[in-house]
């Protein structure tokens, strides 16, 4: 992990402001969802990105029964169906 030298205090509601420089660097806009991870004694904030439920890809996603799936996985699943029919 790289230290930024920036220190912020937690307010009475448990909030911490992410400095504008860091938000700009990671393209985090107002109202963007942020994921929170814990790794050992560290708290990690990550901009949330929707991903394929099978491979984790964030590109070329489609919704199927309220689940996201990428085109590559959809193609592989389609190939499974055609193999069963033979």
JOHUBEL-V58041 format. One record per backbone hydrogen bond with DSSP energy under -1.0 kcal/mol. CO is the residue of the C=O (numbers start at 1). NH is the residue of the N-H. Records with the same first field share a line. If there is no record, write none. Layout:
CO: NH, NH
//
This chain:
11: 14
15: 11
19: 23
20: 24
21: 25
22: 26
23: 28
24: 27
29: 32
33: 48
35: 46
37: 44
39: 42
42: 39
44: 37
46: 35
52: 56
57: 52
60: 71
62: 69
64: 67
67: 64
68: 53
69: 62
70: 74
71: 75
72: 76
73: 77
74: 78
75: 79
76: 80
77: 81
78: 82
79: 83
80: 84
81: 85
//
